[in-house]
């Protein structure tokens, strides 16, 4: 226990950040704390607004840097959109997303992840790609649409 901060010396967050070559900071811990409790997948600006209530002197630039450090440490995922916008997700298990194309909102899709989906779509796809020199490491699925109001 670190008697100065009251934290465990090697918390999993600290270990992951330091393992990725990033410093552990109070700001990064606060950003991770908010992100890990978020039901939606917030933008950097939304994280900034939420974290400011606890750390009023934090800057938007610091939040962006913290989010990038969390992604680098594999504590979060950056979900980019074709328009260059990004949202962040701390959920560690494989899962799908639902994106509202009107609002940009992203949420988890309530469907079971299927690790064999690519084989089901095309039984020869992974093999063909391998012959072309492309090693499939995984896949992401995002269902696009709009909520009808």
Steps between C-alpha positions, in 0.01 A plus 500: 500500500631843407440711811527825303220422254318221684527278189643157452852537359436270202135542414394330176452841337848615605654172387331515158598864444859448608520178298407705193763762579250754636512673835222442751342832593203607703344644185537173307354309794200738512441466125520121527265499799237698310540299182479166678166600654348656188201316356542670163821553308584865565699743287810666643295815554236307697772340715651845554168645620447210741854492642508879550252462786771309693809669355396856411848596374526217247524613138341349192851435363584300814184293455593426137852396609359287781262323261781431253713361785214273608465376142875444476489303827204297365279620783261661252403478134466792264194464279552721197242608248543587134466870582808490723308511828585252774331348800659291774412166654657326801317172461766229466297213355426465130163653414312683228383860479194690388561848350227758452604667174298812577640574847829306491408326824659155541386230740553131551284278282316246716607196298741220577843530341571224248872430455417293188290761320755553221505127424121500494490792256755339270666169599804570280552871582769468769689240297487714182619806688786300652613394153508870408723567802230644727475342846157558651529597868134562572206701380260771610133531423304822524132515416408838350161665510284768656256496784156590365354767721 
